[in-house]
Amino acid sequence: MTDVTKERIFEVLQSIQDGAARIDQKVDGLSAEFLAMRGHMMALRTDLHNIYVTLDRHETRLDRIERRLELNSPALP
């Protein structure tokens, strides 16, 4: 078995510190990606809301046109 020396302990601690630094970098990268995805999701949500507003406006206009042209079909039994 190898002798435990200060140099060996220092090497082990240095490798642990290097590993922790790599983990920190990866976490920072994942955080940036998460924020980007969140921004895209919020943009999609806004786009979807705008589509619903437009569809509602078109439906209202179509209903008004049908009433004007008396195209309302009688209710089916």
C-alpha positions as CSV (number, residue, x, y, z in Angstrom):
1,M,0.0,0.0,0.0
2,T,1.3,3.5,-0.8
3,D,2.3,5.8,1.9
4,V,0.0,8.8,2.5
5,T,1.9,11.9,2.0
6,K,1.0,15.6,1.9
7,E,1.8,15.6,-1.8
8,R,-0.6,12.7,-2.5
9,I,-3.3,14.4,-0.4
10,F,-2.7,17.6,-2.3
11,E,-3.1,15.8,-5.6
12,V,-6.3,14.2,-4.6
13,L,-7.7,17.5,-3.3
14,Q,-6.6,19.2,-6.5
15,S,-8.4,16.6,-8.6
16,I,-11.6,17.0,-6.5
17,Q,-11.4,20.8,-6.9
18,D,-10.9,20.4,-10.7
19,G,-14.0,18.1,-10.8
20,A,-16.0,20.7,-8.9
21,A,-15.0,23.4,-11.2
22,R,-16.1,21.3,-14.2
23,I,-19.4,20.7,-12.5
24,D,-19.9,24.4,-11.9
25,Q,-19.2,25.2,-15.6
26,K,-21.8,22.6,-16.7
27,V,-24.4,23.9,-14.3
28,D,-23.8,27.4,-15.6
29,G,-24.3,26.1,-19.1
30,L,-27.5,24.3,-18.2
31,S,-28.8,27.4,-16.4
32,A,-28.2,29.4,-19.6
33,E,-30.0,26.8,-21.7
34,F,-32.9,26.7,-19.3
35,L,-33.3,30.4,-19.4
36,A,-33.2,30.4,-23.2
37,M,-35.9,27.6,-23.3
38,R,-38.0,29.6,-20.8
39,G,-37.8,32.6,-23.0
40,H,-38.9,30.6,-26.0
41,M,-41.8,29.1,-24.1
42,M,-43.0,32.5,-23.1
43,A,-42.8,33.7,-26.7
44,L,-44.8,30.7,-27.8
45,R,-47.4,31.4,-25.1
46,T,-47.7,35.0,-26.3
47,D,-48.0,33.8,-29.9
48,L,-50.7,31.3,-29.0
49,H,-52.6,34.0,-27.1
50,N,-52.4,36.3,-30.1
51,I,-53.7,33.6,-32.4
52,Y,-56.7,33.0,-30.0
53,V,-57.4,36.8,-30.0
54,T,-57.3,36.9,-33.8
55,L,-59.6,33.8,-34.1
56,D,-62.0,35.4,-31.7
57,R,-62.1,38.6,-33.7
58,H,-62.7,36.7,-36.9
59,E,-65.4,34.7,-35.3
60,T,-67.1,37.9,-34.2
61,R,-66.8,39.4,-37.6
62,L,-68.2,36.2,-39.3
63,D,-71.2,36.1,-36.9
64,R,-71.9,39.8,-37.7
65,I,-71.7,39.1,-41.5
66,E,-74.0,36.1,-41.2
67,R,-76.6,38.1,-39.3
68,R,-76.4,40.9,-41.9
69,L,-76.9,38.4,-44.7
70,E,-79.4,36.4,-42.8
71,L,-77.4,33.3,-43.3
72,N,-78.2,31.9,-39.8
73,S,-79.4,28.4,-40.2
74,P,-82.3,27.2,-38.1
75,A,-81.5,25.1,-35.1
76,L,-81.7,21.4,-35.8
77,P,-84.0,19.3,-33.7
